[in-house]
Amino acid sequence: QALSEIEGMGGRGSNLQEMRLRPLAKRRVDVHSFCNPSGFQRSPYLSARGNFACAFQGSTEEGYNAYHADKYDEDKNPNGIINFGTSENKLCFDLMSKRLTQADMNLMDPSLLQYPDWKGHLFLREEVARFLTYYCKAPAPLKAENVIVLNGCGSLFSALATVLCDPGEAILIATPCYGGITQSIFLYGNVKLVYVYLDSKITGTSTRPFQLTVEKLEKAFQDARAEGVTVRALILLNPQNPLGDIYSLSELRDYLEFAKRHELHVIVDEIYMLSVFDESATFHSVLGMDRLPDPQRTHVMWGITKDFAVSGIRFGTLYTENQDVVNAVASLCYFHGVCGPVQHKVAQLLRDRGESVAPYTVYLRANHARLKAAHTYVTDELKTLGVPFLNRNAGFFVWIDFRKYLKTGTFEEELLLWKRFLDNKVLLSCGKAFECSEPGWFRIIFSDKTHRLQLGMQRIRKVLEEREQELLAEEKEQPCQSDQDGKADSTDEVIFVSRHQDPLCASSSSLGDLIGLLQQQMRSSDWLQKNTAEQFA
């Protein structure tokens, strides 16, 4: 059935209204996002499932493959593609390579070359428990018996989806979200996602763009139930990818209480927890809460890929107090194990904590300073270009609003803009790859060296300036059909171009909502010139 749907698929230009009108059962996993039907041919050598796996790729995979075929190198390939699409930290190779080549890393004990406990060597699980106790500020020491080690958080998502859900059942997740999760849980376990679509408008109980609320979770859950969909779990990303949001303690408690009311498991992905690079932002781990509403259904993931800037070392860890879940996931660890010598190296890295002179403490300070400097450079460039963005202090990414460069505001047009960036040798991630409900949002990765950031931003500027000239030319030819607004600056919050937040819609909102809306619009450079008192009347 899935394969026949791929072969019968049409274009990608659907908008949010069409997406929401489509029955939930048809849009739990929107195959338009992940499958590339153009030129797709069923292979006689593969099963229907195998054929589907081959077709299960979209702009993310296409761009990643293009990058590896034409990778930028300052000396060997200066005209190659600069990768602002893959979320990895390229700022700290000097620090990590120095640590990973020290003598204590090179132990070769016989036990490391033999089959381990599939949950992970005990010495590593004990270090993971101590490490998470310290950095998650756990109220009591965490236990090694609740720790499982796998080769990355993608494997953890696959394993958890398999043991918590039956085929055809679903997990709730807010979008935009990291698109790799869909691949992890859908390809192996045939578990679907029910999307909680967030948008950029600040209305109702929302106080920030793309804010997740219990009301939105409840609506998505009830809509799924009304269509006969069984939802087994909720996924929370904290810090959130691609938004960079950090959930407050009260928000986390509200989400967990919602899940408890409906007997949902909660999978909390905290893989960026130590990549909060500004002291003004405070991260709260679920493991640091005094009391979990439903500890037997709360499962926390973390890994070294992001916070240690070693995406090439596949290591992820799960912490759960539910021993049934521990044993079920452990039975799948045979397929997703971490080799012994790598387990030793990771344990050594995790021991470097605590005192101000400890290697990892020194690394953290340096990493945060470098992340902050890189983030400042990219956001300053965006301000110069007049491009709105979400200004956050966690992760490696900035969520950018390129909607004013789309004439008709469709995902098809978004994809064309993404391809235009790629043709100009800079790889970004478009919003559709994150199941964003609004065409025109992009994610850019800033955790890269200065010379690549500079060249990449030059290439982005070139594309945007060319696109702006094209829109101006079209506006002159058809002035009555254009509603392009002026450029917007960005402060500590995203600034929206006025066409995306219509003042006429504010009449039904509270006075506070209206004031916030006006403050955002007035900070745009030419808002006052374009929105007169007569227009408001």
C-alpha positions as CSV (number, residue, x, y, z in Angstrom):
1,Q,0.0,0.0,0.0
2,A,2.8,2.4,0.9
3,L,4.6,1.6,-2.3
4,S,1.5,2.1,-4.5
5,E,1.1,5.5,-2.8
6,I,4.6,6.5,-3.7
7,E,4.2,5.5,-7.3
8,G,0.9,7.5,-7.5
9,M,2.2,10.6,-5.8
10,G,2.0,14.0,-7.4
11,G,3.8,17.3,-6.8
12,R,5.1,18.7,-3.5
13,G,3.3,22.0,-3.6
14,S,0.7,21.3,-0.9
15,N,0.1,24.0,1.7
16,L,-0.9,23.8,5.4
17,Q,-4.6,24.1,4.7
18,E,-4.5,21.1,2.3
19,M,-2.3,19.3,4.9
20,R,-4.9,19.8,7.7
21,L,-7.9,19.0,5.5
22,R,-6.3,15.6,4.6
23,P,-7.5,12.8,6.9
24,L,-5.2,12.2,9.8
25,A,-4.6,8.6,8.8
26,K,-3.2,9.8,5.5
27,R,-0.9,12.5,6.9
28,R,0.6,10.8,10.0
29,V,3.7,10.3,7.9
30,D,3.6,12.6,5.0
31,V,5.5,10.6,2.4
32,H,5.8,13.7,0.2
33,S,8.4,14.9,2.7
34,F,10.6,11.8,2.6
35,C,10.1,10.0,-0.6
36,N,11.4,11.1,-4.0
37,P,8.9,9.7,-6.6
38,S,10.5,11.2,-9.6
39,G,12.1,8.5,-11.7
40,F,11.3,5.9,-9.1
41,Q,11.2,2.3,-10.4
42,R,10.2,-0.7,-8.5
43,S,13.1,-3.1,-8.2
44,P,12.3,-6.8,-8.9
45,Y,15.0,-7.8,-6.5
46,L,13.5,-6.1,-3.5
47,S,10.4,-6.6,-1.4
48,A,7.8,-3.8,-1.2
49,R,9.4,-2.8,2.1
50,G,12.8,-2.7,0.4
51,N,11.5,-0.6,-2.4
52,F,9.9,1.8,0.0
53,A,13.2,2.1,1.9
54,C,15.0,3.0,-1.3
55,A,12.4,5.7,-2.1
56,F,12.3,7.0,1.5
57,Q,14.4,10.1,1.0
58,G,13.8,13.8,0.3
59,S,15.7,17.0,0.2
60,T,17.8,16.1,3.3
61,E,19.2,13.0,1.7
62,E,19.5,14.6,-1.7
63,G,21.5,17.5,-0.3
64,Y,23.7,15.3,1.9
65,N,24.6,13.1,-1.1
66,A,25.4,16.1,-3.2
67,Y,27.6,17.5,-0.5
68,H,29.7,14.3,-0.1
69,A,30.1,14.2,-3.9
70,D,31.4,17.8,-4.0
71,K,32.7,18.7,-0.5
72,Y,34.3,22.1,0.0
73,D,38.0,22.1,0.8
74,E,39.9,25.3,1.2
75,D,42.9,24.0,-0.8
76,K,41.6,21.0,-2.9
77,N,38.1,22.1,-3.8
78,P,37.4,25.8,-3.0
79,N,34.3,25.8,-5.2
80,G,32.8,22.8,-3.5
81,I,29.6,22.7,-1.4
82,I,29.7,24.3,2.1
83,N,27.5,22.2,4.5
84,F,25.2,24.4,6.7
85,G,22.7,21.5,6.6
86,T,24.1,18.7,8.8
87,S,23.9,19.4,12.6
88,E,27.4,18.7,13.8
89,N,30.0,20.8,15.7
90,K,33.1,21.5,13.7
91,L,34.5,24.1,16.1
92,C,36.4,21.8,18.6
93,F,38.4,19.3,16.6
94,D,41.6,20.6,18.1
95,L,40.4,20.0,21.6
96,M,38.9,16.6,21.1
97,S,41.7,15.2,18.9
98,K,44.2,16.1,21.6
99,R,42.1,14.4,24.3
100,L,41.3,11.3,22.2
101,T,45.0,10.7,21.4
102,Q,46.3,10.8,25.0
103,A,47.8,7.6,26.4
104,D,44.9,6.6,28.7
105,M,42.6,6.3,25.6
106,N,44.6,3.5,24.1
107,L,43.9,0.7,26.5
108,M,43.5,-2.7,24.8
109,D,42.2,-5.1,27.4
110,P,41.0,-8.6,26.3
111,S,37.5,-7.9,27.5
112,L,37.2,-5.0,25.1
113,L,37.7,-7.4,22.2
114,Q,35.1,-9.8,23.3
115,Y,31.3,-9.7,23.3
116,P,30.1,-7.4,26.0
117,D,26.9,-7.3,28.0
118,W,24.5,-6.1,25.3
119,K,23.4,-3.2,27.5
120,G,27.0,-1.9,27.5
121,H,30.0,-2.7,29.6
122,L,29.3,-2.1,33.3
123,F,32.2,0.3,33.7
124,L,30.7,2.6,31.0
125,R,27.1,2.4,32.3
126,E,28.5,3.4,35.7
127,E,30.3,6.4,34.2
128,V,27.1,7.4,32.3
129,A,25.1,7.3,35.5
130,R,27.6,9.5,37.3
131,F,27.9,11.9,34.4
132,L,24.1,12.4,34.0
133,T,23.7,12.7,37.8
134,Y,26.2,15.6,37.8
135,Y,25.2,17.5,34.7
136,C,21.4,16.8,34.9
137,K,21.5,17.9,38.6
138,A,19.6,14.8,39.6
139,P,18.2,15.0,43.1
140,A,19.6,11.5,43.9
141,P,22.4,9.4,42.3
142,L,21.3,7.7,39.1
143,K,21.7,4.0,38.8
144,A,23.8,2.0,36.3
145,E,21.1,-0.7,36.1
146,N,18.8,1.9,34.4
147,V,21.4,2.8,31.7
148,I,21.5,1.2,28.2
149,V,24.2,2.1,25.6
150,L,23.5,1.9,21.8
151,N,25.3,3.2,18.7
152,G,23.5,6.6,18.5
153,C,20.2,8.1,19.4
154,G,18.7,7.1,16.0
155,S,19.1,3.5,17.1
156,L,17.5,4.4,20.5
157,F,14.4,5.9,18.7
158,S,14.1,2.7,16.6
159,A,14.4,0.4,19.6
160,L,12.0,2.4,21.7
161,A,9.4,2.7,19.0
162,T,9.6,-1.1,18.5
163,V,9.1,-2.0,22.1
164,L,6.6,0.6,23.0
165,C,4.3,0.5,19.9
166,D,2.8,-2.1,17.7
167,P,2.9,-1.7,13.8
168,G,0.5,1.0,12.7
169,E,0.3,2.7,16.1
170,A,1.6,6.2,16.6
171,I,3.8,8.6,18.6
172,L,2.9,12.3,19.1
173,I,5.5,14.9,18.2
174,A,5.5,18.7,17.8
175,T,6.7,20.1,14.5
176,P,8.9,21.5,13.2
177,C,11.1,18.7,14.5
178,Y,14.2,16.8,13.5
179,G,13.2,14.8,10.4
180,G,15.5,11.9,11.1
181,I,13.2,10.7,13.9
182,T,10.6,9.7,11.3
183,Q,13.1,7.6,9.5
184,S,14.3,6.0,12.7
185,I,10.9,4.9,13.9
186,F,9.0,4.4,10.7
187,L,11.3,2.4,8.5
188,Y,12.0,-0.4,11.0
189,G,9.0,-0.5,13.2
190,N,6.2,0.8,10.9
191,V,5.3,3.2,13.7
192,K,3.7,6.4,12.6
193,L,4.0,10.0,13.9
194,V,1.0,12.2,14.8
195,Y,2.2,15.7,14.2
196,V,1.3,18.6,16.5
197,Y,1.6,21.5,14.0
198,L,3.1,24.7,15.5
199,D,3.2,28.0,13.7
200,S,4.9,31.3,14.0
201,K,1.9,33.4,15.1
202,I,1.7,34.5,18.7
203,T,-2.0,34.0,19.6
204,G,-4.1,32.7,22.4
205,T,-2.0,31.3,25.2
206,S,1.2,31.4,23.1
207,T,3.9,33.8,24.2
208,R,6.5,33.0,21.6
209,P,6.6,31.7,18.0
210,F,6.2,27.9,17.5
211,Q,5.3,27.4,21.1
212,L,4.2,24.0,22.3
213,T,1.2,24.1,24.7
214,V,-0.8,21.4,26.4
215,E,-3.9,22.6,24.4
216,K,-2.2,21.8,21.1
217,L,-1.0,18.4,22.4
218,E,-4.6,17.6,23.6
219,K,-6.1,18.6,20.3
220,A,-3.7,16.5,18.2
221,F,-4.2,13.5,20.5
222,Q,-8.0,13.8,20.5
223,D,-8.0,14.2,16.7
224,A,-6.0,11.0,16.4
225,R,-8.2,9.1,18.7
226,A,-11.3,10.3,16.8
227,E,-9.9,8.6,13.7
228,G,-9.1,5.4,15.4
229,V,-5.4,6.0,15.7
230,T,-3.8,4.5,18.8
231,V,-1.2,6.9,20.3
232,R,1.3,5.2,22.6
233,A,3.9,7.9,23.3
234,L,5.0,11.5,23.2
235,I,8.5,12.7,22.0
236,L,10.0,15.8,23.4
237,L,13.2,17.4,22.1
238,N,14.9,19.6,24.7
239,P,16.7,21.7,23.6
240,Q,14.5,21.7,20.5
241,N,15.9,21.0,17.0
242,P,15.4,23.1,14.8
243,L,14.0,25.9,16.9
244,G,16.6,26.0,19.7
245,D,13.9,26.4,22.3
246,I,14.6,25.3,25.9
247,Y,11.5,24.2,27.8
248,S,11.0,25.7,31.2
249,L,10.5,23.5,34.3
250,S,6.8,24.4,34.4
251,E,6.4,23.5,30.7
252,L,8.1,20.2,31.1
253,R,5.9,19.4,34.1
254,D,2.8,20.3,32.1
255,Y,3.8,18.0,29.2
256,L,4.6,15.1,31.5
257,E,1.2,15.6,33.4
258,F,-0.6,15.5,30.0
259,A,1.1,12.3,29.1
260,K,0.3,10.7,32.5
261,R,-3.4,11.6,32.1
262,H,-3.5,9.6,28.8
263,E,-1.0,6.9,29.9
264,L,1.5,7.9,27.3
265,H,5.2,7.1,27.4
266,V,7.4,10.2,27.1
267,I,10.7,9.9,25.2
268,V,12.8,13.0,26.1
269,D,15.7,13.6,23.7
270,E,18.3,15.9,25.5
271,I,21.2,15.4,23.1
272,Y,22.0,19.2,23.1
273,M,21.7,19.6,26.9
274,L,25.4,20.8,27.2
275,S,25.3,22.9,24.1
276,V,23.4,25.8,25.7
277,F,26.0,28.5,25.0
278,D,24.7,31.6,26.8
279,E,24.5,32.1,30.5
280,S,21.2,33.8,30.2
281,A,19.5,30.6,29.2
282,T,18.9,27.8,31.7
283,F,18.4,24.2,30.8
284,H,16.4,21.9,33.0
285,S,16.7,18.1,32.5
286,V,13.8,15.8,33.2
287,L,16.3,13.8,35.3
288,G,16.8,16.9,37.5
289,M,13.1,17.1,38.5
290,D,12.3,16.4,42.1
291,R,9.3,14.2,41.1
292,L,8.4,12.7,37.8
293,P,4.6,12.4,37.3
294,D,5.0,8.9,35.8
295,P,8.6,7.6,36.2
296,Q,7.8,4.2,34.7
297,R,6.8,5.9,31.4
298,T,9.5,8.5,31.2
299,H,12.6,7.7,29.2
300,V,15.5,10.1,28.7
301,M,18.1,9.9,25.8
302,W,21.5,11.6,25.5
303,G,24.7,11.1,23.5
304,I,28.1,12.5,23.0
305,T,27.6,13.3,19.3
306,K,26.7,17.0,19.8
307,D,28.0,18.0,23.2
308,F,31.4,16.4,22.6
309,A,31.6,17.5,18.9
310,V,32.3,13.9,17.8
311,S,29.5,13.0,15.4
312,G,31.6,10.3,13.9
313,I,31.6,8.3,17.1
314,R,28.2,6.6,17.3
315,F,27.2,6.6,21.0
316,G,23.8,7.1,22.6
317,T,22.5,6.3,26.0
318,L,19.0,5.7,27.4
319,Y,18.0,6.2,31.1
320,T,14.8,4.7,32.3
321,E,13.6,3.3,35.6
322,N,11.3,0.8,33.8
323,Q,13.1,-2.5,33.9
324,D,10.6,-4.0,31.4
325,V,11.7,-1.3,28.9
326,V,15.3,-1.9,29.8
327,N,15.1,-5.6,29.1
328,A,13.1,-5.2,25.9
329,V,15.5,-2.6,24.4
330,A,18.5,-4.7,25.6
331,S,17.2,-7.6,23.5
332,L,17.7,-5.3,20.4
333,C,21.2,-4.1,21.5
334,Y,22.7,-7.0,19.6
335,F,21.9,-5.0,16.4
336,H,23.0,-1.6,17.6
337,G,26.0,-2.3,19.9
338,V,29.1,-0.1,20.5
339,C,32.4,-1.8,20.1
340,G,34.6,-2.3,23.2
341,P,37.5,0.1,22.4
342,V,35.0,2.9,21.8
343,Q,33.2,2.1,25.0
344,H,36.5,2.5,26.8
345,K,37.2,5.9,25.1
346,V,33.7,7.2,25.9
347,A,34.1,6.2,29.6
348,Q,37.4,8.1,29.8
349,L,35.7,11.2,28.3
350,L,32.9,11.0,30.8
351,R,35.3,10.8,33.7
352,D,36.7,14.3,32.8
353,R,34.1,16.3,34.7
354,G,33.6,18.3,37.9
355,E,36.5,20.4,39.0
356,S,37.2,23.7,37.2
357,V,40.5,22.3,35.8
358,A,39.0,19.0,34.7
359,P,39.5,18.5,30.9
360,Y,35.8,18.4,30.1
361,T,35.0,21.5,32.2
362,V,37.7,23.3,30.3
363,Y,36.4,22.0,27.0
364,L,32.8,23.0,27.9
365,R,33.9,26.6,28.5
366,A,35.8,26.8,25.2
367,N,33.0,25.1,23.3
368,H,30.4,27.5,24.6
369,A,32.6,30.5,23.8
370,R,33.1,29.3,20.2
371,L,29.5,28.5,19.7
372,K,28.4,31.9,20.9
373,A,30.9,33.7,18.7
374,A,29.8,31.7,15.6
375,H,26.1,32.3,16.4
376,T,26.8,36.0,16.8
377,Y,28.5,36.2,13.4
378,V,25.7,34.4,11.5
379,T,22.9,36.3,13.3
380,D,24.7,39.6,12.7
381,E,24.9,38.7,9.0
382,L,21.2,37.9,8.9
383,K,20.4,41.3,10.6
384,T,22.4,43.0,7.9
385,L,20.4,41.2,5.2
386,G,17.1,42.1,6.9
387,V,16.2,38.4,7.4
388,P,14.0,37.6,10.4
389,F,15.1,34.6,12.5
390,L,14.4,32.9,15.9
391,N,17.1,34.1,18.3
392,R,17.9,31.3,20.7
393,N,20.9,30.2,22.7
394,A,21.1,26.4,22.4
395,G,22.1,23.9,19.8
396,F,24.0,24.5,16.5
397,F,21.3,26.1,14.4
398,V,19.3,29.2,13.7
399,W,15.7,29.0,12.4
400,I,15.4,31.5,9.6
401,D,12.3,33.1,8.0
402,F,12.8,33.3,4.2
403,R,9.1,33.6,3.5
404,K,9.5,37.0,1.9
405,Y,11.6,35.4,-0.9
406,L,8.7,33.2,-1.9
407,K,6.1,34.8,-4.2
408,T,3.2,32.3,-3.8
409,G,4.2,30.8,-0.4
410,T,4.2,27.1,-1.3
411,F,6.4,24.2,-0.4
412,E,7.1,23.7,-4.0
413,E,8.6,27.2,-4.1
414,E,10.5,26.5,-0.9
415,L,12.1,23.5,-2.5
416,L,13.1,25.6,-5.5
417,L,14.8,28.1,-3.2
418,W,16.6,25.3,-1.4
419,K,17.8,23.9,-4.8
420,R,19.0,27.4,-5.7
421,F,21.1,27.6,-2.6
422,L,22.5,24.1,-3.4
423,D,23.3,25.2,-7.0
424,N,25.3,28.1,-5.5
425,K,27.3,25.6,-3.4
426,V,25.7,26.1,0.0
427,L,23.6,23.3,1.7
428,L,20.8,24.4,4.0
429,S,17.8,22.5,5.4
430,C,14.3,23.6,4.3
431,G,11.4,23.7,6.6
432,K,9.5,20.8,4.9
433,A,12.3,18.4,6.0
434,F,11.2,19.3,9.6
435,E,7.5,19.0,8.8
436,C,7.1,22.8,9.3
437,S,3.5,23.9,8.6
438,E,4.6,27.2,7.0
439,P,6.6,27.2,3.7
440,G,9.7,29.4,3.7
441,W,11.4,28.6,7.0
442,F,15.0,27.2,6.8
443,R,17.6,25.9,9.3
444,I,21.2,27.0,9.1
445,I,24.0,25.3,11.1
446,F,26.5,27.9,12.4
447,S,28.9,25.6,14.4
448,D,31.6,25.8,11.8
449,K,35.0,27.5,11.3
450,T,35.0,31.3,10.5
451,H,36.3,31.0,6.9
452,R,33.6,28.6,6.0
453,L,30.9,30.7,7.7
454,Q,32.1,33.8,5.8
455,L,32.1,32.1,2.4
456,G,28.8,30.3,3.1
457,M,27.1,33.5,4.1
458,Q,28.5,35.3,1.0
459,R,26.8,32.6,-1.1
460,I,23.6,32.9,0.8
461,R,23.6,36.7,0.3
462,K,24.2,36.3,-3.4
463,V,21.1,34.0,-3.8
464,L,18.9,36.3,-1.7
465,E,19.9,39.5,-3.5
466,E,19.3,37.9,-6.9
467,R,15.9,36.6,-5.7
468,E,15.0,40.1,-4.3
469,Q,15.8,41.7,-7.7
470,E,13.6,39.1,-9.4
471,L,10.7,39.8,-7.1
472,L,11.1,43.6,-7.6
473,A,11.1,43.1,-11.3
474,E,8.0,41.0,-11.1
475,E,6.4,43.7,-8.8
476,K,7.0,46.4,-11.4
477,E,5.3,44.2,-14.0
478,Q,2.4,43.3,-11.8
479,P,2.3,45.9,-9.0
480,C,-1.3,45.1,-8.0
481,Q,-0.4,41.5,-7.2
482,S,2.6,42.1,-5.0
483,D,2.4,42.6,-1.2
484,Q,6.1,42.3,-0.5
485,D,7.0,44.1,2.8
486,G,10.3,45.8,3.7
487,K,13.1,44.1,5.5
488,A,12.9,43.4,9.2
489,D,15.5,43.7,11.9
490,S,15.8,41.0,14.6
491,T,16.2,41.6,18.3
492,D,15.9,39.1,21.1
493,E,12.8,37.6,19.5
494,V,11.8,36.9,15.9
495,I,10.4,39.9,14.0
496,F,7.7,39.1,11.5
497,V,7.0,40.8,8.2
498,S,3.5,42.3,8.5
499,R,1.8,40.2,5.8
500,H,2.4,37.1,8.0
501,Q,0.6,38.7,11.0
502,D,-2.4,40.6,9.8
503,P,-3.4,43.4,12.2
504,L,-7.1,42.9,11.2
505,C,-6.9,39.4,12.8
506,A,-6.0,40.9,16.2
507,S,-9.4,42.3,17.0
508,S,-10.5,39.1,18.6
509,S,-7.3,38.8,20.6
510,S,-6.6,40.1,24.1
511,L,-5.1,43.6,24.6
512,G,-1.8,42.0,25.6
513,D,-1.7,40.0,22.3
514,L,-2.4,43.1,20.3
515,I,0.3,45.1,22.1
516,G,2.8,42.4,21.5
517,L,1.8,42.1,17.8
518,L,2.2,45.9,17.3
519,Q,5.6,46.0,19.1
520,Q,6.9,43.3,16.8
521,Q,5.6,45.0,13.7
522,M,6.8,48.5,14.7
523,R,10.4,47.2,15.0
524,S,10.3,46.4,11.2
525,S,12.2,49.1,9.3
526,D,9.3,50.5,7.2
527,W,6.3,49.2,9.0
528,L,5.0,52.7,10.0
529,Q,5.3,53.9,6.4
530,K,3.3,51.0,5.0
531,N,0.6,50.7,7.7
532,T,-1.2,54.0,8.1
533,A,-3.9,54.9,10.5
534,E,-6.4,54.8,7.6
535,Q,-5.5,51.2,6.9
536,F,-6.0,50.2,10.5
537,A,-9.4,52.0,10.5
